[in-house]
């Protein structure tokens, strides 16, 4: 998720409603993932070796449907989230029909950065593709100096994917299993892409859950959730065609590593 895409997504979603500044959480109110999470696997440890083995094995997925899904998942942002979860929800929700839900996605994206950003800096774990000998390893995103300089633990996209999965599962409990399976596969896509390790993604689920817990203590968030629940209930109750979801279903049914 690029900073440009992030800013554009929020601008597009919020343009239809009142101007909102950033996330729901006040400065200093976000959970401190640097304290909540354990350190990443130490270099030379058995778990670090497992992460490395998964990185190498998943390079072979290039050209397969699971790789293509990871490419699609790589642009996760507030303005694409409803599309990513459409199959899991069983319906494609348009932002225009769910302004409160769209607002939740946009504002919580800012809050997520406040959770995982400090942890990335504190742990400063290198990306898996920066290891010696991996210069030619395929990635499902463009290999840039900026990406190579950024840190791996925890995954920002996996944090967002899990947090949004928890939020959507609360709003559409009849689809909660499908939604959380999709949230899990969004995180796994970061491993398939080659930009994160499995342990990065696992830590992100804890970070995402901590974010959602903190959001529930915020009155504005709770008010938006009440509005979004009515929006989602109305959309799910209306007649709609089945989504074509075979690739996402296969990804959710079986981990790629």
FIKOLZA-1660 file (N, C-alpha, C; in steps of 0.1 Angstrom, whole numbers, plus 5000, padded with zeros to 4 digits):
% residues 257
   i   px   py   pz ch aa at
   1 5008 4988 5000  A  X  N
   1 5000 5000 5000  A  X CA
   1 5009 5012 5000  A  X  C
   2 5009 5020 4989  A  X  N
   2 5018 5031 4988  A  X CA
   2 5011 5043 4995  A  X  C
   3 5020 5053 5000  A  X  N
   3 5014 5065 5007  A  X CA
   3 5005 5073 4997  A  X  C
   4 5009 5073 4984  A  X  N
   4 5001 5080 4975  A  X CA
   4 4987 5074 4973  A  X  C
   5 4987 5061 4972  A  X  N
   5 4974 5053 4971  A  X CA
   5 4966 5055 4984  A  X  C
   6 4972 5055 4995  A  X  N
   6 4965 5056 5008  A  X CA
   6 4959 5070 5008  A  X  C
   7 4966 5081 5005  A  X  N
   7 4960 5094 5006  A  X CA
   7 4949 5096 4996  A  X  C
   8 4951 5091 4984  A  X  N
   8 4941 5092 4973  A  X CA
   8 4928 5084 4977  A  X  C
   9 4930 5072 4983  A  X  N
   9 4918 5065 4987  A  X CA
   9 4910 5072 4998  A  X  C
  10 4916 5077 5008  A  X  N
  10 4909 5085 5018  A  X CA
  10 4902 5097 5012  A  X  C
  11 4909 5104 5003  A  X  N
  11 4903 5116 4997  A  X CA
  11 4890 5112 4989  A  X  C
  12 4891 5101 4982  A  X  N
  12 4879 5097 4973  A  X CA
  12 4868 5093 4982  A  X  C
  13 4870 5086 4993  A  X  N
  13 4860 5081 5001  A  X CA
  13 4853 5092 5009  A  X  C
  14 4861 5101 5014  A  X  N
  14 4856 5111 5023  A  X CA
  14 4850 5123 5015  A  X  C
  15 4853 5124 5002  A  X  N
  15 4848 5135 4995  A  X CA
  15 4833 5137 4995  A  X  C
  16 4826 5125 4996  A  X  N
  16 4812 5126 4995  A  X CA
  16 4805 5130 5009  A  X  C
  17 4814 5131 5019  A  X  N
  17 4808 5134 5032  A  X CA
  17 4816 5145 5039  A  X  C
  18 4813 5148 5052  A  X  N
  18 4820 5158 5059  A  X CA
  18 4835 5156 5060  A  X  C
  19 4843 5166 5060  A  X  N
  19 4857 5164 5061  A  X CA
  19 4861 5159 5074  A  X  C
  20 4869 5149 5075  A  X  N
  20 4874 5143 5087  A  X CA
  20 4889 5143 5087  A  X  C
  21 4894 5145 5099  A  X  N
  21 4909 5146 5100  A  X CA
  21 4914 5133 5106  A  X  C
  22 4920 5125 5097  A  X  N
  22 4927 5113 5102  A  X CA
  22 4918 5103 5108  A  X  C
  23 4924 5095 5117  A  X  N
  23 4917 5084 5123  A  X CA
  23 4907 5087 5134  A  X  C
  24 4902 5077 5141  A  X  N
  24 4894 5079 5152  A  X CA
  24 4902 5081 5165  A  X  C
  25 4913 5075 5166  A  X  N
  25 4921 5075 5179  A  X CA
  25 4929 5088 5181  A  X  C
  26 4928 5094 5192  A  X  N
  26 4936 5106 5196  A  X CA
  26 4951 5102 5196  A  X  C
  27 4959 5112 5194  A  X  N
  27 4974 5109 5195  A  X CA
  27 4977 5103 5208  A  X  C
  28 4985 5092 5207  A  X  N
  28 4988 5084 5219  A  X CA
  28 4978 5074 5224  A  X  C
  29 4967 5073 5217  A  X  N
  29 4956 5064 5222  A  X CA
  29 4958 5050 5214  A  X  C
  30 4965 5050 5204  A  X  N
  30 4967 5037 5196  A  X CA
  30 4975 5027 5205  A  X  C
  31 4971 5014 5204  A  X  N
  31 4979 5004 5211  A  X CA
  31 4993 5004 5206  A  X  C
  32 5003 5002 5215  A  X  N
  32 5017 5002 5212  A  X CA
  32 5021 4988 5208  A  X  C
  33 5021 4985 5195  A  X  N
  33 5024 4971 5190  A  X CA
  33 5039 4968 5193  A  X  C
  34 5047 4978 5194  A  X  N
  34 5061 4975 5198  A  X CA
  34 5062 4969 5212  A  X  C
  35 5053 4971 5220  A  X  N
  35 5052 4965 5234  A  X CA
  35 5044 4953 5234  A  X  C
  36 5033 4953 5226  A  X  N
  36 5024 4941 5226  A  X CA
  36 5030 4929 5219  A  X  C
  37 5037 4931 5208  A  X  N
  37 5042 4920 5200  A  X CA
  37 5056 4915 5206  A  X  C
  38 5058 4902 5205  A  X  N
  38 5071 4897 5208  A  X CA
  38 5081 4901 5197  A  X  C
  39 5094 4901 5200  A  X  N
  39 5104 4904 5189  A  X CA
  39 5102 4894 5178  A  X  C
  40 5106 4897 5166  A  X  N
  40 5106 4888 5155  A  X CA
  40 5116 4877 5157  A  X  C
  41 5115 4866 5150  A  X  N
  41 5125 4855 5152  A  X CA
  41 5139 4860 5150  A  X  C
  42 5148 4856 5159  A  X  N
  42 5162 4860 5158  A  X CA
  42 5169 4854 5146  A  X  C
  43 5178 4861 5140  A  X  N
  43 5186 4855 5129  A  X CA
  43 5193 4843 5134  A  X  C
  44 5192 4832 5126  A  X  N
  44 5198 4820 5129  A  X CA
  44 5189 4810 5137  A  X  C
  45 5178 4815 5142  A  X  N
  45 5169 4807 5149  A  X CA
  45 5161 4797 5140  A  X  C
  46 5155 4787 5146  A  X  N
  46 5147 4778 5139  A  X CA
  46 5135 4784 5132  A  X  C
  47 5129 4793 5138  A  X  N
  47 5117 4800 5132  A  X CA
  47 5122 4809 5121  A  X  C
  48 5133 4815 5122  A  X  N
  48 5138 4824 5111  A  X CA
  48 5141 4815 5099  A  X  C
  49 5146 4803 5101  A  X  N
  49 5149 4793 5091  A  X CA
  49 5136 4789 5084  A  X  C
  50 5126 4787 5092  A  X  N
  50 5113 4783 5086  A  X CA
  50 5107 4795 5077  A  X  C
  51 5109 4807 5082  A  X  N
  51 5105 4818 5074  A  X CA
  51 5112 4819 5060  A  X  C
  52 5125 4816 5061  A  X  N
  52 5133 4817 5049  A  X CA
  52 5129 4805 5039  A  X  C
  53 5126 4794 5045  A  X  N
  53 5122 4782 5036  A  X CA
  53 5109 4785 5029  A  X  C
  54 5099 4792 5037  A  X  N
  54 5087 4795 5031  A  X CA
  54 5089 4806 5019  A  X  C
  55 5097 4816 5022  A  X  N
  55 5100 4826 5011  A  X CA
  55 5105 4819 4999  A  X  C
  56 5114 4810 5000  A  X  N
  56 5120 4803 4988  A  X CA
  56 5109 4794 4982  A  X  C
  57 5101 4787 4989  A  X  N
  57 5092 4778 4983  A  X CA
  57 5081 4785 4976  A  X  C
  58 5076 4797 4982  A  X  N
  58 5065 4804 4975  A  X CA
  58 5069 4812 4963  A  X  C
  59 5082 4813 4960  A  X  N
  59 5086 4819 4947  A  X CA
  59 5081 4810 4935  A  X  C
  60 5079 4797 4938  A  X  N
  60 5074 4789 4927  A  X CA
  60 5060 4791 4924  A  X  C
  61 5053 4799 4931  A  X  N
  61 5039 4802 4929  A  X CA
  61 5037 4812 4917  A  X  C
  62 5047 4818 4913  A  X  N
  62 5046 4828 4902  A  X CA
  62 5040 4821 4890  A  X  C
  63 5030 4828 4884  A  X  N
  63 5023 4823 4872  A  X CA
  63 5011 4814 4876  A  X  C
  64 5009 4812 4889  A  X  N
  64 4997 4804 4893  A  X CA
  64 4986 4813 4898  A  X  C
  65 4974 4808 4899  A  X  N
  65 4963 4816 4904  A  X CA
  65 4965 4823 4917  A  X  C
  66 4972 4815 4926  A  X  N
  66 4974 4821 4940  A  X CA
  66 4983 4833 4939  A  X  C
  67 4993 4833 4930  A  X  N
  67 5002 4845 4928  A  X CA
  67 4994 4856 4922  A  X  C
  68 4985 4854 4913  A  X  N
  68 4977 4864 4907  A  X CA
  68 4968 4871 4918  A  X  C
  69 4963 4863 4927  A  X  N
  69 4955 4868 4938  A  X CA
  69 4963 4877 4947  A  X  C
  70 4975 4873 4949  A  X  N
  70 4984 4881 4957  A  X CA
  70 4987 4894 4950  A  X  C
  71 4989 4894 4937  A  X  N
  71 4991 4907 4930  A  X CA
  71 4979 4916 4932  A  X  C
  72 4967 4910 4931  A  X  N
  72 4954 4918 4933  A  X CA
  72 4953 4923 4947  A  X  C
  73 4957 4915 4957  A  X  N
  73 4956 4919 4971  A  X CA
  73 4967 4930 4974  A  X  C
  74 4977 4932 4966  A  X  N
  74 4988 4941 4969  A  X CA
  74 4983 4956 4969  A  X  C
  75 4972 4959 4964  A  X  N
  75 4967 4973 4964  A  X CA
  75 4957 4975 4974  A  X  C
  76 4958 4968 4985  A  X  N
  76 4948 4969 4996  A  X CA
  76 4948 4983 5002  A  X  C
  77 4937 4990 5002  A  X  N
  77 4935 5003 5008  A  X CA
  77 4920 5005 5011  A  X  C
  78 4917 5016 5017  A  X  N
  78 4903 5019 5021  A  X CA
  78 4894 5019 5009  A  X  C
  79 4899 5024 4997  A  X  N
  79 4890 5024 4985  A  X CA
  79 4889 5011 4978  A  X  C
  80 4897 5001 4982  A  X  N
  80 4896 4988 4975  A  X CA
  80 4891 4977 4984  A  X  C
  81 4890 4980 4997  A  X  N
  81 4887 4970 5007  A  X CA
  81 4874 4963 5004  A  X  C
  82 4863 4970 5001  A  X  N
  82 4850 4964 4998  A  X CA
  82 4851 4955 4986  A  X  C
  83 4859 4958 4976  A  X  N
  83 4861 4949 4965  A  X CA
  83 4868 4936 4969  A  X  C
  84 4878 4938 4978  A  X  N
  84 4886 4926 4982  A  X CA
  84 4877 4916 4990  A  X  C
  85 4868 4922 4998  A  X  N
  85 4859 4913 5006  A  X CA
  85 4846 4910 5000  A  X  C
  86 4844 4913 4987  A  X  N
  86 4831 4911 4981  A  X CA
  86 4827 4896 4981  A  X  C
  87 4836 4888 4977  A  X  N
  87 4833 4874 4977  A  X CA
  87 4829 4868 4991  A  X  C
  88 4837 4872 5001  A  X  N
  88 4834 4868 5014  A  X CA
  88 4821 4873 5019  A  X  C
  89 4817 4885 5016  A  X  N
  89 4804 4890 5020  A  X CA
  89 4793 4885 5012  A  X  C
  90 4796 4879 5000  A  X  N
  90 4786 4874 4991  A  X CA
  90 4779 4885 4983  A  X  C
  91 4784 4897 4983  A  X  N
  91 4778 4908 4976  A  X CA
  91 4789 4919 4975  A  X  C
  92 4789 4926 4964  A  X  N
  92 4798 4938 4962  A  X CA
  92 4791 4950 4968  A  X  C
  93 4796 4955 4979  A  X  N
  93 4790 4967 4985  A  X CA
  93 4797 4980 4979  A  X  C
  94 4789 4989 4973  A  X  N
  94 4794 5001 4967  A  X CA
  94 4796 5011 4978  A  X  C
  95 4807 5019 4978  A  X  N
  95 4808 5030 4988  A  X CA
  95 4797 5039 4989  A  X  C
  96 4790 5042 4978  A  X  N
  96 4779 5051 4978  A  X CA
  96 4767 5046 4986  A  X  C
  97 4766 5033 4987  A  X  N
  97 4755 5027 4994  A  X CA
  97 4758 5024 5009  A  X  C
  98 4771 5027 5013  A  X  N
  98 4775 5024 5026  A  X CA
  98 4785 5035 5031  A  X  C
  99 4780 5048 5032  A  X  N
  99 4790 5058 5036  A  X CA
  99 4796 5057 5049  A  X  C
 100 4788 5052 5059  A  X  N
 100 4794 5050 5072  A  X CA
 100 4805 5039 5072  A  X  C
 101 4802 5028 5065  A  X  N
 101 4812 5018 5064  A  X CA
 101 4825 5023 5057  A  X  C
 102 4823 5030 5046  A  X  N
 102 4834 5036 5039  A  X CA
 102 4842 5045 5048  A  X  C
 103 4835 5053 5056  A  X  N
 103 4842 5062 5066  A  X CA
 103 4850 5054 5076  A  X  C
 104 4845 5043 5081  A  X  N
 104 4852 5034 5090  A  X CA
 104 4865 5029 5084  A  X  C
 105 4864 5024 5072  A  X  N
 105 4876 5019 5065  A  X CA
 105 4886 5029 5063  A  X  C
 106 4882 5041 5059  A  X  N
 106 4892 5052 5057  A  X CA
 106 4899 5057 5069  A  X  C
 107 4891 5059 5080  A  X  N
 107 4897 5064 5092  A  X CA
 107 4905 5054 5099  A  X  C
 108 4900 5041 5099  A  X  N
 108 4908 5031 5106  A  X CA
 108 4921 5028 5099  A  X  C
 109 4922 5031 5086  A  X  N
 109 4935 5029 5079  A  X CA
 109 4945 5038 5085  A  X  C
 110 4942 5050 5089  A  X  N
 110 4951 5059 5096  A  X CA
 110 4955 5054 5109  A  X  C
 111 4944 5049 5116  A  X  N
 111 4947 5044 5130  A  X CA
 111 4956 5031 5129  A  X  C
 112 4955 5023 5119  A  X  N
 112 4963 5011 5118  A  X CA
 112 4978 5015 5117  A  X  C
 113 4981 5026 5109  A  X  N
 113 4995 5030 5108  A  X CA
 113 5000 5034 5121  A  X  C
 114 4992 5040 5130  A  X  N
 114 4997 5044 5143  A  X CA
 114 5000 5032 5152  A  X  C
 115 4994 5021 5148  A  X  N
 115 4997 5008 5156  A  X CA
 115 5009 5001 5151  A  X  C
 116 5010 4999 5138  A  X  N
 116 5021 4991 5133  A  X CA
 116 5033 4999 5130  A  X  C
 117 5032 5011 5126  A  X  N
 117 5043 5019 5122  A  X CA
 117 5054 5020 5133  A  X  C
 118 5052 5023 5145  A  X  N
 118 5062 5024 5155  A  X CA
 118 5069 5010 5157  A  X  C
 119 5061 4999 5156  A  X  N
 119 5066 4986 5158  A  X CA
 119 5076 4982 5147  A  X  C
 120 5073 4986 5135  A  X  N
 120 5082 4984 5123  A  X CA
 120 5095 4991 5126  A  X  C
 121 5095 5003 5131  A  X  N
 121 5107 5010 5134  A  X CA
 121 5115 5004 5146  A  X  C
 122 5108 5000 5156  A  X  N
 122 5114 4994 5168  A  X CA
 122 5121 4981 5165  A  X  C
 123 5115 4973 5157  A  X  N
 123 5120 4959 5154  A  X CA
 123 5130 4960 5142  A  X  C
 124 5127 4968 5133  A  X  N
 124 5136 4971 5121  A  X CA
 124 5140 4958 5114  A  X  C
 125 5131 4949 5112  A  X  N
 125 5134 4936 5106  A  X CA
 125 5134 4938 5090  A  X  C
 126 5145 4934 5084  A  X  N
 126 5146 4936 5070  A  X CA
 126 5136 4927 5062  A  X  C
 127 5132 4932 5050  A  X  N
 127 5123 4924 5042  A  X CA
 127 5130 4911 5037  A  X  C
 128 5122 4900 5035  A  X  N
 128 5128 4888 5032  A  X CA
 128 5136 4888 5019  A  X  C
 129 5132 4896 5009  A  X  N
 129 5138 4896 4996  A  X CA
 129 5151 4904 4996  A  X  C
 130 5155 4910 5007  A  X  N
 130 5168 4917 5008  A  X CA
 130 5179 4908 5013  A  X  C
 131 5176 4896 5016  A  X  N
 131 5187 4887 5021  A  X CA
 131 5197 4884 5010  A  X  C
 132 5209 4882 5013  A  X  N
 132 5219 4879 5003  A  X CA
 132 5215 4867 4994  A  X  C
 133 5217 4868 4981  A  X  N
 133 5214 4858 4972  A  X CA
 133 5200 4859 4966  A  X  C
 134 5191 4868 4971  A  X  N
 134 5177 4869 4967  A  X CA
 134 5175 4880 4958  A  X  C
 135 5185 4886 4952  A  X  N
 135 5184 4898 4943  A  X CA
 135 5175 4895 4931  A  X  C
 136 5174 4883 4926  A  X  N
 136 5166 4880 4914  A  X CA
 136 5153 4873 4918  A  X  C
 137 5151 4871 4931  A  X  N
 137 5138 4864 4935  A  X CA
 137 5126 4872 4930  A  X  C
 138 5116 4865 4924  A  X  N
 138 5105 4872 4919  A  X CA
 138 5096 4877 4931  A  X  C
 139 5091 4889 4929  A  X  N
 139 5081 4895 4938  A  X CA
 139 5068 4898 4930  A  X  C
 140 5057 4899 4937  A  X  N
 140 5045 4902 4930  A  X CA
 140 5042 4917 4930  A  X  C
 141 5052 4925 4935  A  X  N
 141 5051 4940 4934  A  X CA
 141 5065 4944 4929  A  X  C
 142 5065 4957 4925  A  X  N
 142 5078 4962 4919  A  X CA
 142 5088 4963 4930  A  X  C
 143 5100 4958 4928  A  X  N
 143 5111 4959 4937  A  X CA
 143 5117 4973 4936  A  X  C
 144 5115 4981 4946  A  X  N
 144 5120 4995 4946  A  X CA
 144 5130 4997 4958  A  X  C
 145 5139 5007 4957  A  X  N
 145 5147 5010 4969  A  X CA
 145 5139 5014 4981  A  X  C
 146 5128 5021 4979  A  X  N
 146 5120 5025 4991  A  X CA
 146 5114 5012 4998  A  X  C
 147 5109 5003 4990  A  X  N
 147 5104 4990 4996  A  X CA
 147 5115 4983 5003  A  X  C
 148 5127 4982 4997  A  X  N
 148 5138 4975 5003  A  X CA
 148 5143 4981 5016  A  X  C
 149 5141 4994 5017  A  X  N
 149 5146 5001 5029  A  X CA
 149 5135 5000 5040  A  X  C
 150 5123 4997 5037  A  X  N
 150 5113 4996 5047  A  X CA
 150 5114 4983 5055  A  X  C
 151 5106 4982 5066  A  X  N
 151 5107 4971 5075  A  X CA
 151 5096 4961 5074  A  X  C
 152 5098 4949 5078  A  X  N
 152 5089 4938 5076  A  X CA
 152 5080 4934 5087  A  X  C
 153 5083 4937 5099  A  X  N
 153 5076 4932 5111  A  X CA
 153 5070 4943 5119  A  X  C
 154 5057 4943 5121  A  X  N
 154 5047 4934 5114  A  X CA
 154 5043 4940 5101  A  X  C
 155 5034 4932 5094  A  X  N
 155 5029 4937 5081  A  X CA
 155 5018 4947 5082  A  X  C
 156 5020 4958 5076  A  X  N
 156 5009 4968 5076  A  X CA
 156 4996 4963 5069  A  X  C
 157 4998 4958 5057  A  X  N
 157 4986 4953 5050  A  X CA
 157 4979 4941 5057  A  X  C
 158 4987 4932 5063  A  X  N
 158 4980 4921 5070  A  X CA
 158 4973 4927 5083  A  X  C
 159 4979 4937 5089  A  X  N
 159 4972 4943 5101  A  X CA
 159 4959 4949 5096  A  X  C
 160 4959 4956 5085  A  X  N
 160 4947 4962 5080  A  X CA
 160 4937 4951 5076  A  X  C
 161 4942 4941 5069  A  X  N
 161 4933 4931 5064  A  X CA
 161 4926 4924 5076  A  X  C
 162 4933 4921 5086  A  X  N
 162 4927 4914 5098  A  X CA
 162 4918 4923 5105  A  X  C
 163 4922 4936 5107  A  X  N
 163 4913 4945 5114  A  X CA
 163 4900 4947 5107  A  X  C
 164 4901 4949 5093  A  X  N
 164 4889 4951 5085  A  X CA
 164 4881 4938 5085  A  X  C
 165 4887 4927 5085  A  X  N
 165 4880 4914 5086  A  X CA
 165 4872 4913 5099  A  X  C
 166 4878 4917 5110  A  X  N
 166 4870 4917 5123  A  X CA
 166 4859 4926 5123  A  X  C
 167 4861 4938 5117  A  X  N
 167 4850 4948 5117  A  X CA
 167 4839 4943 5108  A  X  C
 168 4842 4938 5096  A  X  N
 168 4832 4933 5087  A  X CA
 168 4824 4921 5093  A  X  C
 169 4832 4912 5100  A  X  N
 169 4826 4900 5106  A  X CA
 169 4815 4905 5116  A  X  C
 170 4818 4915 5123  A  X  N
 170 4809 4920 5133  A  X CA
 170 4796 4926 5127  A  X  C
 171 4798 4933 5115  A  X  N
 171 4787 4939 5108  A  X CA
 171 4779 4929 5100  A  X  C
 172 4785 4918 5096  A  X  N
 172 4778 4907 5089  A  X CA
 172 4780 4894 5095  A  X  C
 173 4775 4891 5107  A  X  N
 173 4779 4879 5114  A  X CA
 173 4775 4866 5107  A  X  C
 174 4765 4867 5098  A  X  N
 174 4761 4855 5090  A  X CA
 174 4772 4851 5081  A  X  C
 175 4782 4860 5078  A  X  N
 175 4793 4857 5068  A  X CA
 175 4806 4858 5075  A  X  C
 176 4806 4857 5089  A  X  N
 176 4818 4859 5096  A  X CA
 176 4829 4849 5093  A  X  C
 177 4826 4836 5091  A  X  N
 177 4836 4826 5088  A  X CA
 177 4843 4830 5074  A  X  C
 178 4835 4832 5064  A  X  N
 178 4840 4836 5051  A  X CA
 178 4848 4849 5052  A  X  C
 179 4844 4858 5059  A  X  N
 179 4851 4871 5060  A  X CA
 179 4865 4869 5067  A  X  C
 180 4865 4862 5077  A  X  N
 180 4878 4860 5084  A  X CA
 180 4887 4851 5077  A  X  C
 181 4882 4841 5069  A  X  N
 181 4890 4833 5060  A  X CA
 181 4897 4842 5050  A  X  C
 182 4889 4851 5045  A  X  N
 182 4894 4861 5035  A  X CA
 182 4905 4870 5041  A  X  C
 183 4902 4875 5053  A  X  N
 183 4912 4883 5060  A  X CA
 183 4925 4876 5062  A  X  C
 184 4924 4863 5065  A  X  N
 184 4936 4855 5067  A  X CA
 184 4944 4854 5053  A  X  C
 185 4936 4852 5042  A  X  N
 185 4943 4850 5030  A  X CA
 185 4949 4863 5024  A  X  C
 186 4943 4874 5028  A  X  N
 186 4949 4887 5025  A  X CA
 186 4963 4888 5031  A  X  C
 187 4964 4884 5044  A  X  N
 187 4977 4884 5050  A  X CA
 187 4987 4875 5044  A  X  C
 188 4982 4863 5040  A  X  N
 188 4991 4853 5034  A  X CA
 188 4996 4858 5020  A  X  C
 189 4988 4866 5014  A  X  N
 189 4992 4871 5001  A  X CA
 189 5005 4879 5002  A  X  C
 190 5007 4885 5014  A  X  N
 190 5020 4893 5015  A  X CA
 190 5032 4884 5016  A  X  C
 191 5030 4871 5020  A  X  N
 191 5041 4861 5020  A  X CA
 191 5042 4856 5006  A  X  C
 192 5032 4854 4999  A  X  N
 192 5032 4850 4985  A  X CA
 192 5040 4860 4977  A  X  C
 193 5037 4873 4979  A  X  N
 193 5043 4884 4972  A  X CA
 193 5058 4884 4974  A  X  C
 194 5063 4879 4986  A  X  N
 194 5077 4879 4989  A  X CA
 194 5082 4891 4997  A  X  C
 195 5072 4899 5002  A  X  N
 195 5076 4911 5009  A  X CA
 195 5074 4909 5024  A  X  C
 196 5069 4898 5029  A  X  N
 196 5068 4895 5043  A  X CA
 196 5070 4880 5046  A  X  C
 197 5074 4878 5058  A  X  N
 197 5075 4864 5063  A  X CA
 197 5062 4859 5070  A  X  C
 198 5060 4846 5071  A  X  N
 198 5049 4842 5079  A  X CA
 198 5048 4847 5093  A  X  C
 199 5059 4848 5100  A  X  N
 199 5059 4854 5113  A  X CA
 199 5055 4868 5114  A  X  C
 200 5058 4876 5103  A  X  N
 200 5053 4890 5102  A  X CA
 200 5038 4890 5102  A  X  C
 201 5032 4882 5094  A  X  N
 201 5018 4881 5092  A  X CA
 201 5011 4877 5104  A  X  C
 202 5016 4867 5111  A  X  N
 202 5010 4862 5123  A  X CA
 202 5010 4873 5134  A  X  C
 203 5021 4881 5135  A  X  N
 203 5021 4892 5145  A  X CA
 203 5011 4902 5141  A  X  C
 204 5008 4904 5128  A  X  N
 204 4999 4914 5123  A  X CA
 204 4985 4911 5128  A  X  C
 205 4981 4899 5130  A  X  N
 205 4968 4896 5134  A  X CA
 205 4966 4901 5149  A  X  C
 206 4976 4899 5157  A  X  N
 206 4976 4905 5170  A  X CA
 206 4974 4920 5170  A  X  C
 207 4982 4926 5161  A  X  N
 207 4982 4941 5160  A  X CA
 207 4968 4945 5155  A  X  C
 208 4962 4938 5145  A  X  N
 208 4949 4942 5140  A  X CA
 208 4938 4940 5151  A  X  C
 209 4939 4930 5159  A  X  N
 209 4929 4928 5169  A  X CA
 209 4930 4938 5180  A  X  C
 210 4943 4942 5183  A  X  N
 210 4945 4953 5193  A  X CA
 210 4939 4966 5188  A  X  C
 211 4941 4969 5175  A  X  N
 211 4935 4981 5169  A  X CA
 211 4920 4981 5171  A  X  C
 212 4913 4970 5167  A  X  N
 212 4899 4970 5168  A  X CA
 212 4894 4971 5182  A  X  C
 213 4901 4965 5192  A  X  N
 213 4897 4967 5206  A  X CA
 213 4898 4981 5210  A  X  C
 214 4908 4988 5206  A  X  N
 214 4909 5002 5209  A  X CA
 214 4899 5011 5202  A  X  C
 215 4895 5007 5190  A  X  N
 215 4885 5015 5183  A  X CA
 215 4872 5014 5190  A  X  C
 216 4869 5002 5196  A  X  N
 216 4856 5001 5202  A  X CA
 216 4854 5009 5215  A  X  C
 217 4865 5014 5220  A  X  N
 217 4865 5024 5231  A  X CA
 217 4862 5038 5227  A  X  C
 218 4861 5040 5214  A  X  N
 218 4859 5054 5208  A  X CA
 218 4844 5056 5204  A  X  C
 219 4838 5066 5210  A  X  N
 219 4824 5068 5207  A  X CA
 219 4821 5071 5193  A  X  C
 220 4829 5078 5186  A  X  N
 220 4827 5081 5171  A  X CA
 220 4827 5068 5163  A  X  C
 221 4836 5059 5166  A  X  N
 221 4837 5046 5159  A  X CA
 221 4824 5038 5162  A  X  C
 222 4820 5038 5175  A  X  N
 222 4808 5030 5178  A  X CA
 222 4796 5035 5171  A  X  C
 223 4795 5048 5170  A  X  N
 223 4783 5055 5163  A  X CA
 223 4784 5051 5148  A  X  C
 224 4796 5051 5142  A  X  N
 224 4797 5048 5128  A  X CA
 224 4794 5033 5126  A  X  C
 225 4798 5025 5136  A  X  N
 225 4795 5010 5135  A  X CA
 225 4780 5008 5135  A  X  C
 226 4772 5015 5143  A  X  N
 226 4758 5014 5143  A  X CA
 226 4752 5017 5130  A  X  C
 227 4757 5028 5124  A  X  N
 227 4752 5032 5111  A  X CA
 227 4756 5022 5100  A  X  C
 228 4768 5017 5101  A  X  N
 228 4773 5008 5091  A  X CA
 228 4766 4994 5092  A  X  C
 229 4762 4990 5104  A  X  N
 229 4755 4978 5106  A  X CA
 229 4741 4978 5098  A  X  C
 230 4735 4990 5099  A  X  N
 230 4722 4991 5092  A  X CA
 230 4724 4991 5077  A  X  C
 231 4735 4998 5072  A  X  N
 231 4739 4998 5058  A  X CA
 231 4741 4984 5053  A  X  C
 232 4749 4976 5060  A  X  N
 232 4753 4963 5055  A  X CA
 232 4741 4954 5056  A  X  C
 233 4733 4955 5066  A  X  N
 233 4721 4946 5067  A  X CA
 233 4712 4949 5055  A  X  C
 234 4710 4962 5051  A  X  N
 234 4701 4965 5040  A  X CA
 234 4707 4959 5027  A  X  C
 235 4720 4960 5025  A  X  N
 235 4726 4955 5013  A  X CA
 235 4725 4940 5012  A  X  C
 236 4727 4933 5023  A  X  N
 236 4727 4919 5023  A  X CA
 236 4712 4914 5021  A  X  C
 237 4703 4922 5025  A  X  N
 237 4689 4918 5024  A  X CA
 237 4683 4920 5010  A  X  C
 238 4690 4928 5002  A  X  N
 238 4685 4931 4988  A  X CA
 238 4689 4920 4979  A  X  C
 239 4681 4917 4968  A  X  N
 239 4685 4907 4959  A  X CA
 239 4699 4911 4952  A  X  C
 240 4707 4901 4950  A  X  N
 240 4720 4903 4944  A  X CA
 240 4725 4890 4938  A  X  C
 241 4733 4892 4928  A  X  N
 241 4739 4880 4921  A  X CA
 241 4751 4875 4929  A  X  C
 242 4753 4862 4926  A  X  N
 242 4765 4856 4933  A  X CA
 242 4778 4861 4927  A  X  C
 243 4788 4863 4936  A  X  N
 243 4801 4867 4931  A  X CA
 243 4808 4855 4926  A  X  C
 244 4817 4857 4916  A  X  N
 244 4825 4847 4910  A  X CA
 244 4838 4846 4918  A  X  C
 245 4840 4836 4926  A  X  N
 245 4850 4837 4937  A  X CA
 245 4859 4824 4938  A  X  C
 246 4860 4817 4927  A  X  N
 246 4867 4804 4928  A  X CA
 246 4881 4806 4933  A  X  C
 247 4889 4816 4928  A  X  N
 247 4903 4817 4932  A  X CA
 247 4904 4821 4947  A  X  C
 248 4895 4831 4951  A  X  N
 248 4895 4835 4965  A  X CA
 248 4891 4823 4974  A  X  C
 249 4881 4815 4970  A  X  N
 249 4877 4804 4978  A  X CA
 249 4888 4794 4980  A  X  C
 250 4895 4791 4969  A  X  N
 250 4906 4782 4970  A  X CA
 250 4917 4787 4979  A  X  C
 251 4920 4800 4978  A  X  N
 251 4930 4805 4987  A  X CA
 251 4926 4805 5002  A  X  C
 252 4914 4807 5004  A  X  N
 252 4909 4806 5018  A  X CA
 252 4909 4792 5024  A  X  C
 253 4906 4782 5015  A  X  N
 253 4905 4769 5019  A  X CA
 253 4918 4762 5023  A  X  C
 254 4929 4767 5017  A  X  N
 254 4942 4761 5019  A  X CA
 254 4953 4772 5019  A  X  C
 255 4961 4771 5030  A  X  N
 255 4972 4781 5031  A  X CA
 255 4983 4778 5020  A  X  C
 256 4989 4788 5014  A  X  N
 256 4999 4786 5003  A  X CA
 256 5012 4781 5009  A  X  C
 257 5014 4780 5022  A  X  N
 257 5027 4775 5027  A  X CA
 257 5024 4767 5040  A  X  C
% end
